[in-house]
Amino acid sequence: MILQKKKPYFAGREFSRMMLTEFNRSLMLIADRELLVTNIVSKIKQISPVERIVVFLLNLETEKYIRTGGKRQEQDELFRNIQFTPHSKLTNWLSVNEKCFQVSRSGETMTYLSDKERELLHETGIELIFPLKVMNRLNGFVMLGARSDGKVFFGQDIDLLSLLFDQAAFALENTALYEEQSARIKKMYRADRLAILGQLAAGAAHEIRNPLTAIRSSIQYLAKGMRDSDKVEMISELMEEVDRINKIVQGLLSFAKPSELEFARVDVAQLLRQTLVLLNNTLVREQVEVSFDIRVKNTVVTADISQLKQVFLNIILNAVEAMENSGTKLLTLGIENGRSLDYQSRYLLITVADSGKGVEQSDLENIFNPFYTTKKDGTGLGLPISYGIVNRHGGEMEVNSAPGKGATVVIKLPQTI
C-alpha cells in the first residue's frame, strides 16, 4: 500500500509566494486603512492557522499604538483597553531590532520587557510579534497567537510572514498619508467656506436687526391698553417669535464677529467639572450617567475661560439631546495628550462621547455649516460658533460618528510642555 504524504499547512512555498504576489497587488487598490487591516488579517489566516491576530497601529494624534480591529473584525476583549507608547519596552525593542519577536524563544529579551507586557503576552498566548516599520518609524505591529494545529512556527514560516508584513507596512503608510492629505484638504475647504459664510452672516445680521427693532417697538406700542384676551395672547406669541429671531441674529453676530479672546491659564479638567455642575439638573433629569477619564497630569492650557466654557456647554448639551430616546445614556469625557507640535508644545485632546443615535455620514460633512441642523428646534449655530472659538485658540475640532454608535467630539487645544 502506498501512503500519500500529507501536505503541510503551508501548502508549497511557491503557492504561498503566489498568494503574497496577489496580496501585494491588492494592496495598491485599497485606500481605506480599516479595510486594509481586514484584508491583511484575512491573508494571514490563509497562510497560517493562528488562533489570535491583533493589530496595533500608531495613532498620530495621541502618539500611541492602539488596537485596530479592521472592518467586520471582532474586538478582542483581552486587548480592549491596551495601548502602547513609543517609550514602551516592547515597541522600543521592535523599533531597534526590526525583526520578529518570538515569545517562546526569547527568554533573555522577555526579561527586558516590563512586568505588564510579560503578563499580557502570557495571558493572551501571543507567540509572534512582527514590526510594521517604514522610513525608520515604527508605525505599528502585529501580534499572532499560537497555531491552532498545535505545531510550532519554523524559520521558513516566520520568513514568509515577514514578507507579508513588510508589504503591509508600506501599504498602511500609504493609507495613512492619503487620510492625512484628505483631512488637510477638508480643513482648508471648511476654513474658506466658513470665512465666506461669516462675511455673509455679518451683513445679513445688520440688515435684519434694524427692522426687527422697529417691529418689536411697534408690537409693544400696540399691546398697550389691549383688553381682548385673544389679541393679548397673539401679541405675546409675536413677541416670542421676535425674540427667537433676535436670538438667531445674535448667534449670527457671534459667528461672524466673535469677541476678542482674553487669554489666561485655564485648568481644562476643572473647567469641565464646573460645566458638569452647571448642567447637573439636566443630567439628573435626563438620567445621564457620566464617566470622566483623565489620562494626563497636566491639563492646563492658555485660553479664554468664558468662551471655552461656552464650547463645553454647547457640546455636552448636544450630547444629552442626542441621547434623548436612547435606552442607555452614557456621557464619556476624556482628556489625554495629543501629538507634539514642536519641541515645547503639543495638543491636549478633550473628547466628549455620547451613546446616542449617531450621525449620518452625509450630515457629518455639513455639521459645522451655519444653520445646518438635524434638531427640530435647533438654529444650527452652536457647533459653527464652537468651531470658531476652538480655531481662534489655534486648535482643531472634529466629530466622529456612525449611525447607531453615538458620536464623539474631539477638541485639540495647544498646550505648552
Residue pairs with C-beta under 8 A, 6 or more apart in sequence:
9 48
9 49
9 147
9 149
9 151
10 16
10 47
10 48
10 156
10 157
10 160
13 156
13 160
16 47
16 160
17 160
19 43
19 46
19 47
20 160
20 163
20 164
20 167
23 39
23 43
23 164
23 167
24 167
26 39
27 36
27 39
27 167
27 168
27 170
27 171
28 171
30 36
30 39
30 171
30 175
31 174
31 175
31 178
32 71
32 175
33 57
33 68
33 172
33 175
33 176
33 179
34 68
34 69
34 70
34 71
35 70
35 71
36 70
36 168
36 171
36 172
36 175
37 55
37 57
37 68
37 69
37 70
37 71
37 73
37 172
38 70
38 71
38 72
38 73
39 70
40 55
40 70
40 142
40 164
40 168
41 53
41 55
41 70
41 73
43 164
44 50
44 53
44 142
44 144
44 161
44 164
45 53
47 160
47 161
47 164
48 144
48 147
48 153
48 157
48 161
49 147
49 148
49 149
50 144
50 145
50 146
50 147
50 148
51 125
51 145
51 146
51 147
51 148
52 76
52 124
52 125
52 126
52 143
52 144
52 145
53 142
53 143
53 144
53 145
54 67
54 76
54 79
54 124
54 126
54 142
54 143
55 67
55 68
55 69
55 70
55 140
55 141
55 142
55 143
56 65
56 66
56 67
56 68
56 84
56 140
56 141
56 142
56 143
57 65
57 66
57 68
57 132
57 139
57 140
57 172
58 64
58 65
58 137
58 138
58 139
58 140
59 65
59 66
60 176
60 180
60 339
61 338
61 339
61 347
61 349
61 410
61 412
62 336
62 337
62 338
62 339
62 349
63 85
63 86
63 337
63 338
63 339
63 340
64 83
64 84
64 85
65 83
65 84
65 85
65 86
65 88
65 91
65 140
65 141
66 83
67 75
67 76
67 79
67 80
67 82
67 83
68 140
69 75
69 76
76 124
78 123
78 124
79 124
82 120
84 90
84 91
85 91
86 92
86 95
86 138
88 114
88 117
89 112
89 113
89 114
89 117
90 101
90 113
90 114
90 117
90 129
90 141
91 138
91 141
93 101
93 109
93 112
93 113
94 101
94 129
94 131
94 133
94 138
94 141
95 131
95 133
95 138
97 131
98 131
98 133
99 131
99 162
100 128
100 129
100 130
100 131
100 158
100 161
100 162
101 109
101 128
101 129
101 130
102 127
102 128
102 153
102 158
103 110
103 121
103 126
103 127
103 128
103 129
104 127
104 152
110 118
110 121
113 121
120 126
124 143
124 145
125 145
125 146
126 143
126 144
126 145
127 144
127 145
127 146
127 147
127 153
128 143
128 144
128 153
128 158
128 161
129 141
129 142
129 143
129 144
130 141
130 142
130 144
130 161
130 162
130 165
131 138
131 141
131 165
131 169
132 138
132 139
132 140
132 141
132 142
132 165
132 168
132 169
132 172
133 139
133 169
134 169
134 170
134 173
135 173
139 169
139 172
139 173
139 176
140 169
140 172
142 165
142 168
144 161
147 153
187 396
190 368
191 391
193 369
194 368
194 369
194 370
194 384
194 387
194 388
197 255
197 369
197 370
198 255
198 256
199 256
201 252
201 253
201 255
201 256
201 370
202 252
202 253
202 256
202 257
204 252
205 249
205 252
205 253
205 256
208 245
208 249
209 246
209 249
212 242
212 245
212 246
212 249
215 242
216 239
216 242
216 246
219 235
219 238
219 239
219 242
220 239
222 235
223 232
223 235
226 232
226 235
247 379
248 379
248 381
251 379
251 381
251 385
252 370
252 381
254 381
254 385
255 370
255 381
255 384
255 385
255 388
258 307
258 385
258 388
258 389
258 392
259 307
261 303
261 304
261 307
261 392
261 393
262 304
262 305
262 306
263 302
263 303
263 304
264 302
264 303
264 304
264 305
265 300
265 301
265 302
266 300
266 301
266 302
266 303
266 305
266 308
267 299
267 300
268 299
268 300
268 301
268 308
268 335
268 348
268 350
268 413
269 294
269 299
269 335
270 299
271 305
271 308
271 309
271 312
272 292
272 312
272 333
272 335
272 350
273 292
274 309
275 309
275 312
275 313
275 316
276 283
276 290
276 292
276 316
276 333
278 313
279 313
279 316
279 317
279 320
282 317
282 320
283 290
283 320
283 331
286 320
286 323
286 324
286 329
287 329
288 320
288 323
288 329
288 330
288 331
289 329
289 330
289 331
290 331
290 332
290 333
291 330
291 331
291 332
291 333
292 332
292 333
292 334
293 332
293 333
293 334
293 335
294 334
294 335
295 334
295 335
295 336
295 337
296 335
296 336
296 337
296 348
298 415
299 335
299 348
300 415
301 348
301 413
301 414
301 415
302 414
302 416
303 393
303 413
304 389
304 393
307 389
308 389
308 393
310 385
310 386
310 389
311 386
311 389
311 390
311 411
312 352
314 382
314 383
314 385
314 386
315 352
315 386
315 409
315 411
316 331
316 352
318 382
318 383
318 409
319 331
319 352
319 353
319 354
319 356
319 407
319 409
320 329
320 331
320 354
321 375
322 354
322 356
322 357
322 406
322 407
323 329
323 330
323 331
323 354
323 355
323 356
324 356
325 357
326 355
326 356
326 357
328 355
329 354
329 355
330 354
330 355
331 352
331 353
331 354
331 355
332 351
332 352
332 353
332 354
333 350
333 351
333 352
333 353
334 349
334 350
334 351
334 353
335 348
335 349
335 350
335 351
336 348
336 349
336 351
337 346
337 347
337 348
337 349
338 346
338 347
338 348
338 349
338 412
339 346
339 347
340 346
341 347
341 414
344 416
344 417
345 414
345 415
345 416
345 417
346 414
346 415
346 417
347 395
347 396
347 412
347 413
347 414
347 415
348 412
348 413
348 414
348 415
349 410
349 411
349 412
350 410
350 411
350 412
350 413
351 408
351 409
351 410
351 411
352 408
352 409
352 411
353 406
353 407
353 408
353 409
354 406
354 407
354 408
355 406
356 406
356 407
357 403
357 404
357 406
358 401
358 402
358 403
358 404
358 405
358 406
358 407
359 367
359 374
359 399
359 401
359 402
359 403
359 407
360 403
361 402
363 372
363 374
364 399
364 401
366 372
367 383
367 399
368 383
368 384
368 387
368 397
369 380
369 384
370 380
370 381
370 384
371 379
371 380
371 381
372 380
373 379
373 380
383 399
386 397
387 397
390 396
390 397
390 411
390 412
390 413
391 397
393 413
393 414
394 413
394 414
395 411
395 412
395 413
395 414
396 411
396 412
397 409
397 410
397 411
397 412
398 409
398 410
399 407
399 408
399 409
399 410
400 407
400 408
400 410
401 407
401 408
